[in-house]
Amino acid sequence: MNYQPCFEDIHFILDDVLRAPAQLQALAPFADTDAALLQQVLHEAGKFVAQEIAPLQQGGDEIGCRFDAGRVTTPPGFRQAYQAFWQAGWPALACAPQDGGQGLPTVLEAVLYEMLSGANHGWTMAPGLLHGAYECIRHHASDELKARYLGKVASGEWLATMCLTEPQAGSDLGLVRTKAVAQKDGSYHISGTKIFISGGEHDLTDNIVHLVLARLPEAPAGPKGLSLFLAPKLLPDGTRNAVHCERIEEKMGLHGSPTCVMRFDEGTGWLVGEPNRGLAAMFVMMNAARLHVGLQGLGLLEAAWQKADAYSRERRQMRAPGPRIHTEPADPIAEHPAMRRILDSQRAWIDGGRVLAYRTALELDLAKHHPDAARREAAQRWCGLVTPVLKAALTEQAFHGASACLQVFGGHGYVREWGIEQIVRDARITMIYEGTNEIQAIDLLVRKVLADGGMGLAALLDDLAQETGGADASLGARCDRLRELTRTLVQAAKRDSTLPYWVADDYLRAVALTLLDWAWTRIEASLAATTPERTARWQAQALRNWVLPEFDMRVQIVLARCSHALELV
Ligand SMILES: Cc1cc2nc3c(=O)[nH]c(=O)nc-3n(C[C@H](O)[C@H](O)[C@H](O)COP(=O)(O)OP(=O)(O)OC[C@H]3O[C@@H](n4cnc5c(N)ncnc54)[C@H](O)[C@@H]3O)c2cc1C
């Protein structure tokens, strides 16, 4: 069974829960974006995903990418599907009209990428990096570079890469050694080795636009000495640049995406942004990519749930407990509480996670276009705080939730035929790339929450409380506990500067669970206002029984460490 886009759920969240059409129509560029337009675009996108991309999932995994003397061949059907994808205008959905884009809201792009990732994570890696590259070139490149590359990247005619990682420089990009030396004609010669580069070489597009972090000769050591360069596979005169793929990695999953070792042998590139400010320019790309990775988690978990749910209705084993009328010698495993619990817990994460992810994409639109400066500031606060939470929490749930869904298949989940083991393998990388989940947790707690004494987070919680009008007492109590926990952490961190690094993961989980609780409060309020028969499908029970109790455990872990620090003299 291939992944199927779940239009009804998506529209319920966009239209009823988030009231996206009304919010978007208040922004000048999206004045015409009504519910009908959103629906039309998403149905077309879903049709493309289901018909063209989902059927390539299994072959992409089993055949994978091939490497031969510097050339990379993607799995059968990948190139044709990509050509159809960009020619239909999908990569340019949310790009600005002046760059050849359709100028539609970011939230549509977010839904598209959730669907694509659910259908085929490996294939989706190729266009996934385009959007950050587009923003990066748009905001930081010279007019000359923009004239040459922006349109092609916006349309997706040329794909892009993000060349950061090196053998000795992973999470710590300050250790990057690749060098860039200025040439008389204004270009630079780039030399060094980059590893793990997604789509570094392939046959999907004729040209590939590499965005490369490198160091100028007199640059200071560490992250403040990094500059960003654009180095294409094919130079403007059509000749091949000195940028070579040395090999592709053999991996646990994601076989449809070539993960390349790239060698730059005095390859020609041009500076993007200012010298030594490369990391700031690259962060534009990395933040967009982080939301996309959270959406990958969401899509993968939905895909795993769809498979497990369908299987659990067909497969019969033993009698389920409780009074019932038996017409068959055994009941569907969906009726066994242990299996129901697995399935419903994943739904709690998927539905709540979807509210949070779409809300974040909407906030990106509000941050750019809202007429009120205070609202733009609140939107930026949301994106800054919630993006690392989404990246870490949704990817962790994708892997662990997909593994739980595999359990629903018993031994049949462990064999290839059903495709669930592929989702588990593919999902594992999402916890690692685009900044590992540990780095996301440190970003949230140290760089964002503690940096302003917890004020930004407190303001975000106030906004949430205001939106729900204090209707839900348990959510209010949870927000209060999170505020209190944050205050305690601020104090304790003054005594023990290592403390935040021990508990950052727990803190991020506590924030994620609070946001999930808020998301479900919104879902329930919208259900109450719409048709009651929908309620049967949208059960908040699993959230309260099986998911939210983790909040108390995480708070206890953080408080125990804080107490220890506060007792230090
Ligand atoms: C399939 C795949 C695709 C990728 N695509 C790209 C790409 O397109 N472009 C690109 O540039 N890179 C890419 N990467 C690289 C990826 O971003 C890195 O693997 C990741 O950033 C982690 O770096 P590392 O592997 O060197 O691990 P390390 O940085 O060595 O980390 C090892 C472990 O230590 C932990 N750790 C490290 N520092 C800290 C700290 N300060 N506090 C707490 N824990 C810490 C990490 O969380 C991790 O668990 C890809 C990797 C893979 C496997």
The ligand as an SDF file (V2000), in Angstrom:
LIG
                    3D

 53 58  0  0  0  0  0  0  0  0999 V2000
   22.3020   10.9770    4.9300 C   0  0  0  0  0  0  0  0  0  0  0  0
   23.0100   12.2280    5.3460 C   0  0  0  0  0  0  0  0  0  0  0  0
   22.7870   13.3920    4.6270 C   0  0  0  0  0  0  0  0  0  0  0  0
   23.4630   14.5680    4.9910 C   0  0  0  0  0  0  0  0  0  0  0  0
   23.3360   15.6980    4.2060 N   0  0  0  0  0  0  0  0  0  0  0  0
   24.1620   16.7480    4.4150 C   0  0  0  0  0  0  0  0  0  0  0  0
   24.2220   17.8400    3.4990 C   0  0  0  0  0  0  0  0  0  0  0  0
   23.4860   17.8990    2.5140 O   0  0  0  0  0  0  0  0  0  0  0  0
   25.1130   18.8340    3.7360 N   0  0  0  0  0  0  0  0  0  0  0  0
   25.9500   18.8320    4.8150 C   0  0  0  0  0  0  0  0  0  0  0  0
   26.7420   19.7450    4.9630 O   0  0  0  0  0  0  0  0  0  0  0  0
   25.9090   17.8160    5.7160 N   0  0  0  0  0  0  0  0  0  0  0  0
   25.0490   16.7710    5.5400 C   0  0  0  0  0  0  0  0  0  0  0  0
   25.0210   15.7240    6.4250 N   0  0  0  0  0  0  0  0  0  0  0  0
   25.8710   15.7790    7.6070 C   0  0  0  0  0  0  0  0  0  0  0  0
   25.0840   15.9940    8.8820 C   0  0  0  0  0  0  0  0  0  0  0  0
   24.5500   17.2720    8.9080 O   0  0  0  0  0  0  0  0  0  0  0  0
   26.0410   15.6930   10.0490 C   0  0  0  0  0  0  0  0  0  0  0  0
   26.1990   14.2910   10.0740 O   0  0  0  0  0  0  0  0  0  0  0  0
   25.5340   16.2280   11.3650 C   0  0  0  0  0  0  0  0  0  0  0  0
   25.5640   17.6260   11.3710 O   0  0  0  0  0  0  0  0  0  0  0  0
   26.3650   15.7210   12.5560 C   0  0  0  0  0  0  0  0  0  0  0  0
   27.7330   15.8380   12.3360 O   0  0  0  0  0  0  0  0  0  0  0  0
   28.6830   14.5610   12.5530 P   0  0  0  0  0  0  0  0  0  0  0  0
   28.0840   13.4310   11.7830 O   0  0  0  0  0  0  0  0  0  0  0  0
   30.0640   14.9300   12.2500 O   0  0  0  0  0  0  0  0  0  0  0  0
   28.5250   14.1980   14.0760 O   0  0  0  0  0  0  0  0  0  0  0  0
   29.3130   14.9170   15.3800 P   0  0  0  0  0  0  0  0  0  0  0  0
   29.2080   16.3750   15.1850 O   0  0  0  0  0  0  0  0  0  0  0  0
   30.6500   14.2970   15.4030 O   0  0  0  0  0  0  0  0  0  0  0  0
   28.4080   14.4460   16.5120 O   0  0  0  0  0  0  0  0  0  0  0  0
   28.4540   13.1190   17.0740 C   0  0  0  0  0  0  0  0  0  0  0  0
   27.4890   13.0860   18.2600 C   0  0  0  0  0  0  0  0  0  0  0  0
   27.9330   14.0460   19.2450 O   0  0  0  0  0  0  0  0  0  0  0  0
   26.8960   14.9490   19.5380 C   0  0  0  0  0  0  0  0  0  0  0  0
   27.4590   16.2730   19.7660 N   0  0  0  0  0  0  0  0  0  0  0  0
   28.3710   16.9390   19.0330 C   0  0  0  0  0  0  0  0  0  0  0  0
   28.5990   18.1480   19.5480 N   0  0  0  0  0  0  0  0  0  0  0  0
   27.7950   18.2740   20.6170 C   0  0  0  0  0  0  0  0  0  0  0  0
   27.5250   19.2950   21.5790 C   0  0  0  0  0  0  0  0  0  0  0  0
   28.1420   20.4920   21.5290 N   0  0  0  0  0  0  0  0  0  0  0  0
   26.6320   19.0540   22.5570 N   0  0  0  0  0  0  0  0  0  0  0  0
   25.9640   17.8880   22.6100 C   0  0  0  0  0  0  0  0  0  0  0  0
   26.1690   16.8780   21.7400 N   0  0  0  0  0  0  0  0  0  0  0  0
   27.0640   17.0760   20.7540 C   0  0  0  0  0  0  0  0  0  0  0  0
   25.9790   14.9520   18.3240 C   0  0  0  0  0  0  0  0  0  0  0  0
   24.6600   15.3550   18.6680 O   0  0  0  0  0  0  0  0  0  0  0  0
   26.0680   13.4960   17.8840 C   0  0  0  0  0  0  0  0  0  0  0  0
   25.1240   12.7330   18.5880 O   0  0  0  0  0  0  0  0  0  0  0  0
   24.3220   14.5590    6.1070 C   0  0  0  0  0  0  0  0  0  0  0  0
   24.5040   13.3810    6.8480 C   0  0  0  0  0  0  0  0  0  0  0  0
   23.8870   12.2260    6.4610 C   0  0  0  0  0  0  0  0  0  0  0  0
   24.1800   10.9680    7.2370 C   0  0  0  0  0  0  0  0  0  0  0  0
  1  2  1  0
  2  3  1  0
  2 52  2  0
  3  4  2  0
  4  5  1  0
  4 50  1  0
  5  6  2  0
  6  7  1  0
  6 13  1  0
  7  8  2  0
  7  9  1  0
  9 10  1  0
 10 11  2  0
 10 12  1  0
 12 13  2  0
 13 14  1  0
 14 15  1  0
 14 50  1  0
 15 16  1  0
 16 17  1  0
 16 18  1  0
 18 19  1  0
 18 20  1  0
 20 21  1  0
 20 22  1  0
 22 23  1  0
 23 24  1  0
 24 25  2  0
 24 26  1  0
 24 27  1  0
 27 28  1  0
 28 29  2  0
 28 30  1  0
 28 31  1  0
 31 32  1  0
 32 33  1  0
 33 34  1  0
 33 48  1  0
 34 35  1  0
 35 36  1  0
 35 46  1  0
 36 37  1  0
 36 45  1  0
 37 38  2  0
 38 39  1  0
 39 40  1  0
 39 45  2  0
 40 41  1  0
 40 42  2  0
 42 43  1  0
 43 44  2  0
 44 45  1  0
 46 47  1  0
 46 48  1  0
 48 49  1  0
 50 51  2  0
 51 52  1  0
 52 53  1  0
M  END
$$$$
